[in-house]
Amino acid sequence: MAEVGRFLLRRLGLSVFVVLVVTLLVAWAIRLSGDPAMMLAEGAGSVTEQDLRNIRAALGLDRPFWAQYGGFVGGMLTGDMGRSFMGGLPVARMVGQALPLTVMLAFLSLGVSLLVSVPLGVTAAVRRGGWVDQVIRVVSLVGLSFPNFWLAIMLVLVFSIALGWLPPSGTEGGVGLVMPVATMAVILSATNVRLVRSAMLEVLGAQYVTVARSKGLRETVVLYKHALRNCAIPLITFIGLQFGGLIGGVVVVERVFNWPGMGSLAFDAVASRDYPVLQAVVTVLAGMIVAVNLLVDVVYGLVDPRVRGQ
Amino acid sequence: MLRWVLAAGLVFGVGSARAGGVLTIAQAQDPNNWDPIATFLVPWGAVASNVFDGLVLRDEQLVLKPGLAESWEVLDGGMRLRFRLRRGVLFHNGEVFDAEAVRFTMARLLGPEGAKGPQQSNYTSIGSVDVVDPYTVDIVLKRPDPVMVSKLAGYGAMMVPPKYVAEKGGVEFGQKPVGTGPFRVVGYENKVSLTLEPAAGHWDGKPKVDRVVYRFIVEPNTQVAELQAGRVDVASNVPIALIPAITASAALQVVSTTGPSVTVLRFNTAQGPTRDARVRRAMVMAVDRDAIVKQILQGHAKAVTGFQSALSFGFDPGRAAVPFDPAGAKRLLAEAKVAPGTAVSLDFRSNDTTFREVAQAVAGYLGAVGLKVQVRPFEMNVFTNDIIPNGKTGEMFQMGWGGWTFDYDNTAYLMYHSGERWNPYDKDPGLDAMLEGQRLIVDRGEREAALRKVAGFVADHALELPLYNVDTYYGVNRRVKGLVVPPDNRLRLIGASVD
C-alpha cells in the first residue's frame, strides 16, 4: 500500500510540474505578439502612446515579465485569478461560469461515444470480414475524416434550418446540448469503434475465451464479461490520451454552437490578448487533462488485478 | 352599445399597442463591461446607445440633435461650450440628472479612472467643467477642438449617475449599468445575453417593444443560422458571402445603408518600387474598383476616391475617381523603369475573408500590368500592433478605418501626420502643416475646405490606393417593423416593434 501511495505522490508531483511548465509557456507565448492596451483602445481614433502607457500601467503590464508571472502563479495558488483585461470581471467568476458547461459537454460526449462505439466495435470484431464489419469500418472511417466544424455546420443546416427541430445555438434546456454532443461524439466514436474492434480481435483469439465458450456460457456473457473486460486497459489508456484532443475539439464546437464554455473563453481571450483569462483557462484545462491521466493510472489498478498486485 | 364597442376597441387597441413583442438581436461581441469609459468598441455603442444618453445625440442620419442638453451655444470664440440641460430627467435608479451629474461624468472620464480606459484621449482638450446653475453647465476648452460637440454624442461622454457609480464602483456599475436612455437593463449574463426593457417616461418617447434581448453570438455562420431558424430578429454580423442565404428566404431581408468604414490599400512610400509616386499612381489606375464592388462585394459598397465616405465631414463629392486605365498604368510603370515581373507584396488581416478575395482580385489587376503580387495574410493583432506601426509591411497594406466622429480629421491626422502610429512611412512637413492648421479653424466652411485640400494632396501624391466604402447592413426578419439602420451601427430601438 505504501508503494501505491509513493507512486501516486510521485505522479502528483510530476503533474504539478507539468501544469507549472504549461502556465509558463502560455504566459510567455501570449506576450510575444499583440498589445492588450491597443486591443482595448481599438477604434478610439486619437490614442497616443501616453494613453497606451496609462492603460498598460492600469493593467499591470508595465511590470517585468517575472513579476507578472509570479503574481499570476501566486494568485492561482490562493484562488485569485485576477481580473480580465476586457471589462475587469474577476477571472475566477468567468471560469466558474464556463467550466461546468465545458465539463458537461466533454463528459457527455465521451459517455455517448462509449455507448455507441463499444457495441459497434464488439459487433464488428465478432463479425470480422462480414458485411456488418465492412459497413461499420467504412462508416467509422467517414466519421474520422469529418472536420468537426464542418460536421457541426451540417448538423445545424439539417436539424435547425431544414427540419427546425433543434436550436442552432445556445444553452437553453437540454436541447441545446444535443448537437454539440453529437458532433463531438461522432468524431470520438469513429476512433473508439476501431480501437474496440482491434482490441476485441486480439482478445477473441485468447484461450480463456475458448474456455468460456466451451463452458457453454451465453455468447453475450463471453463477449461482454470475459472478452471486453480485457479490452478495458487499452480503451482506458486511449480515453486518457483522447481527453486532450477532446478539449481541443471543444474550442471549435463551442464557437459554432455559441456555447459559453472554456473554449469560447479561450478563443475570445486569444483574440483580445486578455492575458489573465487565457492563462487561467489554459491552466485549468491543463490541470484537467493531467488529472484525467492521473485518474487513468488509478483506474488501471481498479480494472486490472495484476496492476493492483504489483 | 357604441360605447361598449368603442371601449372594447380601446382595450384591444391598448392591448395591441402594448404587445410590441420581444426583439432579439444577435451581437457579435460582449464588451464584458457596460461602463461608458471602460471600452471603445462598436458593439458597446450599438447596445449602450439605448441605455445611456449624451448631452447631444445623433439621429439616424448622424445629424447632431439635442440630447440631455436642450440647447447649447459656443462662447468665447469656441473655447467655452454652454449647455442648457433638460429638466425632469431621472436615471433608471431614480437619481436626478442635473449639472452635477454632468460634472461628475466628465471628471470621472478625465480623472484617474478614465486614464485606465481608452476613452480619455478623445477629451483631453477639455480644461474644466463648470456648473453655472443646476441646469446650466459650461465645458471650457484648453485648446480649440472643433469636433468636441460631436464627441459629446459618443462613447465616453454618456451621462452616468453620480451616487450610483460612487456607491457601486466601476466594475459593479459596468455589470449593472444605469443611464437615462429609453431602455433600462433588466438582466445581464456575461457572454450570453443582455436584456432591456423600456424605461418609464423617457423624454424622447416610449419604446414600442416590450423587451429587447441581445444575444452574444461570435460566429457569423451561427448568427445567420439563428436568423434563419427565426430565433433572432436581427443579425448584426453577416459576412458578404452569406447574404444570398438571407435574401433566399421570404421571411428575411438585408437592410443596409452607407457605412462609415472605408477600406484602402496604403503604400509603403519609404522603400521599394512604391517610393516612386508614378508607380503608385500606376497601381491606382490598374485596379477596377467598380468591378470589385460589383463582383466581390455584391454591390454592398461604394467605390471611393479617398480615405473617407460620403458621411465624413471633409468629403468632396466633386473629386473625380482615377479612371481604370491598365494601358496608362503600363506606360507609367515603363516611364518609372519598373521592369515587368517586378515583385510587390500586399499585406492584409487574415481574419477578413471578404478582403482575402479583394486582395486576390487586386493581385490579378496588378498582374495584368506586369507586377507580380505576393498576397500575405497576417494575424489581426500582429498586423495592427507590429507590422503596420513598426513599418514592416510590404509595398501595400490593407487599412480599414471608420472615423467615429465622422470627420476626416480623425482619419487624415492619424494616417498622414508624421510620427503617428498608423503612419510608419510618410514624412512631409507641408502635409503636417495642413493637418495641424485645420485643427485650429473654428469656421466650418473654412475647415471643410482645408480638409478637402488635405484629401487632394493625398490623392495627387497617390499615398494610397482607394478601394471602397462598405455598407452597414443587417440581416433582419420581416416581422420587425420600424427598425432604422443607421450608418454608425448604433441601432436606435425606440421606434422598432415586432409583429
Chai-1 contact restraints between the chains, C-beta under 6 A:
chainA,res_idxA,chainB,res_idxB,connection_type,confidence,min_distance_angstrom,max_distance_angstrom,comment,restraint_id
A,S33,B,V382,contact,1.0,0.0,6.0,A-B,restraint_1
A,G34,B,N381,contact,1.0,0.0,6.0,A-B,restraint_2
A,G34,B,N385,contact,1.0,0.0,6.0,A-B,restraint_3
A,D35,B,N385,contact,1.0,0.0,6.0,A-B,restraint_4
A,M38,B,N385,contact,1.0,0.0,6.0,A-B,restraint_5
A,L40,B,P118,contact,1.0,0.0,6.0,A-B,restraint_6
A,A41,B,F40,contact,1.0,0.0,6.0,A-B,restraint_7
A,A41,B,P118,contact,1.0,0.0,6.0,A-B,restraint_8
A,G43,B,F40,contact,1.0,0.0,6.0,A-B,restraint_9
A,A44,B,F40,contact,1.0,0.0,6.0,A-B,restraint_10
A,A44,B,P118,contact,1.0,0.0,6.0,A-B,restraint_11
A,G45,B,N410,contact,1.0,0.0,6.0,A-B,restraint_12
A,S46,B,S121,contact,1.0,0.0,6.0,A-B,restraint_13
A,S46,B,N122,contact,1.0,0.0,6.0,A-B,restraint_14
A,V47,B,S121,contact,1.0,0.0,6.0,A-B,restraint_15
A,T48,B,S121,contact,1.0,0.0,6.0,A-B,restraint_16
A,D51,B,S121,contact,1.0,0.0,6.0,A-B,restraint_17
A,N54,B,A115,contact,1.0,0.0,6.0,A-B,restraint_18
A,A58,B,K116,contact,1.0,0.0,6.0,A-B,restraint_19
A,M86,B,N32,contact,1.0,0.0,6.0,A-B,restraint_20
A,G87,B,N32,contact,1.0,0.0,6.0,A-B,restraint_21
A,G87,B,N33,contact,1.0,0.0,6.0,A-B,restraint_22
A,G88,B,N33,contact,1.0,0.0,6.0,A-B,restraint_23
A,G88,B,V171,contact,1.0,0.0,6.0,A-B,restraint_24
A,L89,B,N32,contact,1.0,0.0,6.0,A-B,restraint_25
A,V156,B,A225,contact,1.0,0.0,6.0,A-B,restraint_26
A,S160,B,A225,contact,1.0,0.0,6.0,A-B,restraint_27
A,S160,B,A229,contact,1.0,0.0,6.0,A-B,restraint_28
A,I161,B,Q228,contact,1.0,0.0,6.0,A-B,restraint_29
A,I161,B,A229,contact,1.0,0.0,6.0,A-B,restraint_30
A,P168,B,A225,contact,1.0,0.0,6.0,A-B,restraint_31
A,P168,B,E226,contact,1.0,0.0,6.0,A-B,restraint_32
A,P168,B,A229,contact,1.0,0.0,6.0,A-B,restraint_33
A,S169,B,T222,contact,1.0,0.0,6.0,A-B,restraint_34
A,R255,B,E219,contact,1.0,0.0,6.0,A-B,restraint_35
A,V256,B,E219,contact,1.0,0.0,6.0,A-B,restraint_36
A,N258,B,I217,contact,1.0,0.0,6.0,A-B,restraint_37
A,N258,B,T222,contact,1.0,0.0,6.0,A-B,restraint_38
A,P260,B,K191,contact,1.0,0.0,6.0,A-B,restraint_39
A,P260,B,V192,contact,1.0,0.0,6.0,A-B,restraint_40
